[in-house]
Amino acid sequence: MSTRTAPWRLVAQREVMVKLRDKSFILGTLMSLALVAGLMGFQAWQAERHRDVTLVATPEATSMAQAVATPAEADDKLTITVTDAPDADAARAALESGDADGWLHEQDGTWTLTAYDEQDGALSSAVTEGVAQQVLAERAEAAGTTTAELTKGSEVTQTLLKGDAERAGLAQAVGFVMAILFYFSAMMFGMTLAMSVVEEKQSRIVEIIATSMPVTQLLAGKILGNFVLAVGQLALFVGVGLVGLTLTDLGSLLPSLSSGILWYVAFYLAGFVLVATLFAMAGALASRVEDVQSTSTPVTLLIMAVFFSGIFASGTIASVLSWLPPFSAVLMPMRLVTGQAQWWQALVALLLLLALTTLVLAVATRIYRRALLQTSGKLGYKEAWNAEI
């Protein structure tokens, strides 16, 4: 029984090992992970940190300042300390010295919050809401009624005709991350694959390789090797991102996003194989490293179109593009996360993406086989298709 390893496996192993020994690849991956972890950590810290702010009030505003500070005492993320100032000059001095973050006073019948050079967002929100509630309570008392009666029926509930309103914002963020991951993975590994092909072609080493294995095995090994690397990197990024989300207020929504994330992984894998195949074909069309920029331009433009569609497409345009490969690799999972698409729609879109990937693989295999040993100059698609082996 023969124990000889299949040629495509040898090529795939070599692609993986070469990349794992590449210090720039390892450093870039670690830096990206550190950036993602840092952003998640910062968001978690911002969401949970407690802030102490000081509000200075002149005599006419002392009672209002105390009324504003009272509701804030129930907030475990904000504490407002009220200090009294005998006059406007003393209040200004407190702002200038940094002893106060804001000065509440009444000016021309209007409540005014003055800061030194920049308003504190948390204090501004608390004062705005607190003053509005206090004024409403005073007027309700004067009218012989209650605040609840005055505000009854004024609440506005936000809903969507399609999807879940609570998840809409998060879905947009997830979609943006999906588009970013697909774009950078496709560009990084795709260009690496194209450069690897043309370097072997330019050095004529491919002529030696072609005598020891079928060219189709070489293509399959290169695509598979980069596929494994991309999946590994994706797993790292998604893992860090999910752990980071659990540390934020959005962690409770993770169970509802799990199916969408799994669908995204499936679409990502199919889309990556498609893009990797196109880049391998672009590398085979070039005869020199300098030619790769030109031969890979159509693929690069396609990836950019997918990237921007994931960020900017909406409404009917997003719905239509979510069915069309390779745009479906990003847009269909986004629609699933927001509840705008059903599982069967995602399945159909995935099958269409797989069908296109299979077709492109067949075309790319023919062009790759015929163009790989052509070293006389850069080839066009038609010329490579008709070239003799």
C-alpha positions as CSV (number, residue, x, y, z in Angstrom):
1,M,0.0,0.0,0.0
2,S,1.4,3.4,-1.0
3,T,1.9,6.0,1.7
4,R,2.9,8.7,-0.6
5,T,1.4,12.1,0.4
6,A,-0.8,13.7,-2.2
7,P,1.0,16.6,-4.0
8,W,-1.8,19.1,-3.2
9,R,-1.3,18.4,0.5
10,L,2.4,19.0,0.3
11,V,1.8,22.3,-1.5
12,A,-0.8,23.3,1.1
13,Q,1.5,22.4,4.0
14,R,4.3,24.4,2.5
15,E,2.1,27.5,2.0
16,V,1.0,27.3,5.7
17,M,4.5,26.7,7.1
18,V,6.1,29.5,5.0
19,K,3.5,32.0,6.2
20,L,3.8,30.9,9.8
21,R,7.5,31.5,9.7
22,D,6.9,35.0,8.2
23,K,7.6,37.4,11.0
24,S,5.6,40.2,9.3
25,F,2.6,38.0,9.1
26,I,2.8,36.9,12.7
27,L,3.5,40.5,13.9
28,G,0.6,41.9,11.8
29,T,-1.8,39.3,13.2
30,L,-0.8,39.9,16.8
31,M,-1.0,43.7,16.3
32,S,-4.5,43.3,14.8
33,L,-5.6,41.1,17.7
34,A,-4.1,43.6,20.2
35,L,-6.0,46.4,18.4
36,V,-9.3,44.5,18.6
37,A,-8.8,43.5,22.2
38,G,-7.8,47.1,23.1
39,L,-10.9,48.6,21.4
40,M,-13.1,46.0,23.2
41,G,-11.4,46.7,26.5
42,F,-11.8,50.4,26.1
43,Q,-15.5,50.1,25.3
44,A,-16.0,47.9,28.3
45,W,-14.1,50.3,30.5
46,Q,-16.0,53.3,29.2
47,A,-19.3,51.5,29.8
48,E,-18.6,50.5,33.3
49,R,-16.4,53.3,34.8
50,H,-17.9,55.5,37.5
51,R,-17.5,59.3,37.0
52,D,-17.6,62.0,39.7
53,V,-18.4,65.5,38.4
54,T,-18.9,68.8,40.3
55,L,-21.7,71.2,39.5
56,V,-21.3,74.8,40.9
57,A,-24.5,76.8,41.4
58,T,-25.1,80.5,42.2
59,P,-27.8,81.2,44.8
60,E,-30.8,81.4,42.4
61,A,-29.9,77.9,41.1
62,T,-29.0,76.0,44.2
63,S,-32.3,74.3,44.7
64,M,-32.4,73.3,41.0
65,A,-28.9,72.0,41.1
66,Q,-29.8,69.8,44.1
67,A,-32.9,68.5,42.3
68,V,-30.7,67.6,39.3
69,A,-28.1,65.8,41.5
70,T,-30.7,63.7,43.4
71,P,-31.7,61.4,40.4
72,A,-28.0,61.0,39.6
73,E,-27.4,59.4,43.0
74,A,-29.3,56.4,41.8
75,D,-27.0,56.1,38.8
76,D,-24.0,53.8,39.6
77,K,-22.0,55.4,36.8
78,L,-22.3,59.1,37.7
79,T,-22.2,61.2,40.9
80,I,-22.9,64.9,40.8
81,T,-21.5,67.0,43.7
82,V,-23.1,70.4,44.1
83,T,-21.1,73.3,45.4
84,D,-22.4,76.8,46.1
85,A,-20.9,80.0,44.7
86,P,-21.8,83.4,46.1
87,D,-21.9,85.1,42.7
88,A,-21.2,84.7,39.0
89,D,-17.5,85.7,39.4
90,A,-16.9,82.9,41.9
91,A,-18.6,80.4,39.7
92,R,-16.4,81.4,36.7
93,A,-13.3,81.2,38.9
94,A,-14.3,77.6,39.9
95,L,-14.6,76.7,36.2
96,E,-11.3,78.3,35.3
97,S,-9.4,76.6,38.2
98,G,-10.9,73.2,37.3
99,D,-12.7,72.9,40.7
100,A,-16.0,72.6,38.8
101,D,-17.1,70.8,35.6
102,G,-20.2,73.0,35.0
103,W,-22.0,76.0,36.3
104,L,-25.8,76.0,36.5
105,H,-27.5,79.4,36.5
106,E,-30.6,81.1,35.3
107,Q,-30.2,83.7,32.5
108,D,-33.0,85.7,31.0
109,G,-35.6,83.1,32.3
110,T,-33.7,80.2,30.8
111,W,-31.6,77.6,32.6
112,T,-28.0,77.6,31.4
113,L,-25.2,75.2,31.9
114,T,-21.8,76.8,31.3
115,A,-18.5,74.9,31.0
116,Y,-14.9,76.2,30.7
117,D,-14.0,75.1,27.2
118,E,-15.9,71.9,26.6
119,Q,-19.2,70.5,27.9
120,D,-19.0,67.2,29.8
121,G,-21.3,64.9,28.0
122,A,-22.6,62.9,31.0
123,L,-23.1,66.1,33.1
124,S,-24.9,67.8,30.3
125,S,-27.3,64.9,29.7
126,A,-28.0,64.7,33.5
127,V,-28.6,68.4,33.8
128,T,-30.8,68.6,30.7
129,E,-33.0,65.7,31.8
130,G,-33.0,66.8,35.5
131,V,-34.0,70.4,34.8
132,A,-36.8,69.3,32.4
133,Q,-38.2,66.9,35.0
134,Q,-38.0,69.4,37.8
135,V,-39.7,72.2,35.8
136,L,-42.4,69.8,34.7
137,A,-43.0,68.7,38.3
138,E,-43.3,72.3,39.5
139,R,-45.8,73.1,36.8
140,A,-47.8,69.9,37.5
141,E,-48.0,70.8,41.1
142,A,-49.1,74.4,40.3
143,A,-51.8,72.9,38.0
144,G,-53.0,70.5,40.7
145,T,-52.0,67.4,38.9
146,T,-49.0,65.0,38.7
147,T,-46.1,64.6,36.3
148,A,-47.4,61.1,35.4
149,E,-50.7,62.6,34.3
150,L,-49.1,65.3,32.2
151,T,-46.7,62.9,30.5
152,K,-49.3,60.1,30.0
153,G,-49.4,59.0,26.4
154,S,-46.3,61.0,25.4
155,E,-43.9,58.0,25.4
156,V,-42.6,57.0,22.0
157,T,-41.8,53.4,21.4
158,Q,-39.5,52.7,18.4
159,T,-40.2,49.6,16.3
160,L,-39.4,48.4,12.8
161,L,-41.8,46.9,10.2
162,K,-39.2,44.3,9.6
163,G,-36.6,43.0,12.1
164,D,-35.8,43.8,15.7
165,A,-35.3,47.4,16.7
166,E,-33.1,46.5,19.6
167,R,-30.6,44.7,17.4
168,A,-30.6,47.1,14.5
169,G,-27.7,49.2,15.7
170,L,-25.6,46.2,16.7
171,A,-26.4,44.6,13.3
172,Q,-24.9,47.6,11.5
173,A,-21.8,47.3,13.6
174,V,-21.5,43.5,13.0
175,G,-22.0,44.1,9.3
176,F,-19.2,46.7,9.2
177,V,-16.9,44.2,11.0
178,M,-17.9,41.5,8.5
179,A,-17.1,43.7,5.6
180,I,-13.7,44.7,7.1
181,L,-12.7,41.1,7.8
182,F,-13.7,39.9,4.4
183,Y,-11.9,42.8,2.7
184,F,-8.6,42.5,4.6
185,S,-8.5,38.7,4.5
186,A,-9.2,38.6,0.8
187,M,-6.7,41.3,0.0
188,M,-3.9,40.0,2.3
189,F,-4.1,36.3,1.4
190,G,-5.2,36.9,-2.1
191,M,-2.3,39.1,-3.0
192,T,0.1,36.8,-1.2
193,L,-1.3,33.9,-3.3
194,A,-0.9,35.9,-6.6
195,M,2.6,37.0,-5.7
196,S,3.6,33.4,-4.8
197,V,2.4,32.2,-8.2
198,V,4.2,34.8,-10.2
199,E,7.4,34.5,-8.2
200,E,7.5,30.8,-9.0
201,K,6.7,31.6,-12.6
202,Q,9.3,34.3,-12.9
203,S,12.1,32.2,-11.4
204,R,11.1,29.3,-13.7
205,I,10.9,27.0,-10.7
206,V,7.3,26.3,-11.7
207,E,8.7,24.4,-14.7
208,I,10.4,22.0,-12.4
209,I,7.4,21.7,-10.2
210,A,5.1,21.0,-13.2
211,T,7.2,17.9,-14.0
212,S,6.7,16.4,-10.6
213,M,2.9,17.1,-10.1
214,P,-0.1,18.1,-12.1
215,V,-0.6,21.9,-12.3
216,T,-4.1,21.5,-11.0
217,Q,-2.7,19.9,-7.8
218,L,-0.4,22.9,-7.4
219,L,-3.4,25.3,-7.7
220,A,-5.5,23.3,-5.3
221,G,-2.7,23.2,-2.7
222,K,-2.0,26.9,-2.9
223,I,-5.7,27.7,-2.5
224,L,-6.2,25.3,0.4
225,G,-3.1,26.5,2.2
226,N,-4.2,30.1,2.1
227,F,-7.7,29.0,3.0
228,V,-6.5,27.3,6.2
229,L,-4.5,30.4,7.2
230,A,-7.5,32.6,6.6
231,V,-9.8,30.4,8.6
232,G,-7.3,30.3,11.5
233,Q,-7.0,34.1,11.5
234,L,-10.8,34.5,11.2
235,A,-11.2,32.2,14.2
236,L,-8.8,34.3,16.3
237,F,-10.5,37.6,15.4
238,V,-14.0,36.3,15.9
239,G,-13.0,34.7,19.2
240,V,-11.5,37.9,20.6
241,G,-14.5,39.9,19.3
242,L,-17.0,37.7,21.0
243,V,-15.1,37.7,24.3
244,G,-15.0,41.4,24.1
245,L,-18.7,41.7,23.4
246,T,-19.5,39.7,26.6
247,L,-17.8,42.5,28.6
248,T,-20.1,45.2,27.2
249,D,-23.9,45.9,27.6
250,L,-24.4,44.1,24.2
251,G,-23.3,40.7,25.7
252,S,-26.9,39.8,26.3
253,L,-27.6,39.9,22.6
254,L,-24.9,37.4,21.7
255,P,-27.2,34.3,21.8
256,S,-29.5,36.0,19.2
257,L,-26.5,36.7,17.0
258,S,-25.1,33.2,17.1
259,S,-26.9,31.9,14.1
260,G,-26.1,35.0,12.0
261,I,-22.4,34.6,12.9
262,L,-22.4,30.9,11.8
263,W,-24.0,31.9,8.5
264,Y,-21.4,34.6,8.1
265,V,-18.6,32.0,8.6
266,A,-20.2,29.8,5.9
267,F,-20.5,32.7,3.5
268,Y,-17.0,33.9,4.3
269,L,-15.5,30.5,3.6
270,A,-17.2,30.1,0.2
271,G,-16.4,33.7,-0.7
272,F,-12.8,33.4,0.2
273,V,-12.3,30.3,-2.0
274,L,-13.9,32.3,-4.9
275,V,-11.6,35.3,-4.3
276,A,-8.5,33.2,-3.8
277,T,-9.1,31.4,-7.1
278,L,-9.4,34.7,-8.9
279,F,-6.1,35.9,-7.4
280,A,-4.3,32.7,-8.3
281,M,-5.6,33.2,-11.9
282,A,-4.4,36.8,-11.8
283,G,-0.9,35.7,-10.7
284,A,-0.7,33.1,-13.5
285,L,-1.5,35.8,-16.1
286,A,1.5,37.9,-15.0
287,S,5.0,37.1,-16.1
288,R,6.7,39.5,-13.6
289,V,6.0,40.7,-10.1
290,E,5.4,44.1,-11.6
291,D,2.5,42.8,-13.7
292,V,0.5,41.6,-10.7
293,Q,-0.9,45.0,-10.0
294,S,-2.4,45.1,-13.4
295,T,-3.7,41.6,-13.7
296,S,-5.2,41.6,-10.2
297,T,-7.0,45.0,-10.7
298,P,-10.4,43.5,-11.7
299,V,-10.3,41.3,-8.6
300,T,-9.3,44.1,-6.3
301,L,-12.1,46.3,-7.7
302,L,-14.6,43.5,-7.1
303,I,-13.5,43.1,-3.5
304,M,-13.7,46.8,-2.9
305,A,-17.3,46.8,-4.3
306,V,-18.2,44.0,-1.9
307,F,-16.6,46.0,1.0
308,F,-18.4,49.2,0.2
309,S,-21.7,47.4,-0.3
310,G,-21.5,46.0,3.2
311,I,-21.1,49.5,4.6
312,F,-23.3,51.7,2.4
313,A,-25.9,49.5,0.7
314,S,-29.4,49.7,2.2
315,G,-33.0,49.1,1.4
316,T,-33.9,47.5,-1.9
317,I,-30.3,47.7,-3.2
318,A,-29.0,45.7,-0.2
319,S,-31.9,43.2,-0.6
320,V,-31.0,42.6,-4.3
321,L,-27.3,42.4,-3.8
322,S,-27.6,40.0,-0.9
323,W,-28.7,37.4,-3.4
324,L,-25.8,38.0,-5.8
325,P,-22.4,36.4,-5.3
326,P,-19.9,37.6,-4.0
327,F,-21.9,40.4,-2.5
328,S,-24.0,37.8,-0.6
329,A,-20.9,36.9,1.4
330,V,-21.3,40.1,3.4
331,L,-24.9,41.3,2.9
332,M,-26.9,38.1,3.4
333,P,-25.5,37.5,6.9
334,M,-26.2,41.1,7.8
335,R,-29.8,40.7,6.8
336,L,-30.1,37.5,8.8
337,V,-28.7,39.3,11.9
338,T,-31.4,42.1,11.6
339,G,-34.2,39.6,10.9
340,Q,-34.7,40.9,7.4
341,A,-34.0,37.5,5.8
342,Q,-35.1,33.9,6.5
343,W,-32.9,30.9,6.7
344,W,-34.1,29.5,3.4
345,Q,-33.1,32.7,1.7
346,A,-29.6,32.5,3.1
347,L,-29.4,28.9,2.0
348,V,-30.4,29.8,-1.6
349,A,-27.9,32.7,-1.6
350,L,-25.2,30.4,-0.3
351,L,-25.9,27.8,-3.0
352,L,-25.7,30.5,-5.6
353,L,-22.3,31.6,-4.2
354,L,-21.1,28.0,-4.2
355,A,-22.3,27.5,-7.8
356,L,-20.4,30.6,-8.9
357,T,-17.3,29.5,-7.0
358,T,-17.4,26.1,-8.7
359,L,-17.8,27.7,-12.1
360,V,-14.9,30.1,-11.4
361,L,-12.7,27.2,-10.2
362,A,-13.3,25.4,-13.5
363,V,-12.5,28.5,-15.6
364,A,-9.5,29.4,-13.4
365,T,-8.1,25.9,-13.6
366,R,-8.0,26.0,-17.4
367,I,-6.5,29.5,-17.5
368,Y,-4.0,28.6,-14.7
369,R,-2.8,25.5,-16.5
370,R,-2.4,27.3,-19.8
371,A,-0.9,30.5,-18.5
372,L,1.4,29.2,-15.8
373,L,4.2,28.1,-18.3
374,Q,3.8,31.1,-20.6
375,T,6.7,33.4,-19.7
376,S,6.9,35.6,-22.8
377,G,4.9,38.4,-21.2
378,K,1.6,39.4,-19.5
379,L,-1.4,37.6,-20.8
380,G,-5.0,38.6,-21.3
381,Y,-7.9,36.3,-20.2
382,K,-8.8,35.4,-23.8
383,E,-5.2,34.8,-24.8
384,A,-4.6,32.6,-21.7
385,W,-7.9,30.7,-22.4
386,N,-6.7,29.8,-26.0
387,A,-3.0,29.2,-25.1
388,E,-1.5,25.8,-25.9
389,I,-0.3,23.7,-23.0
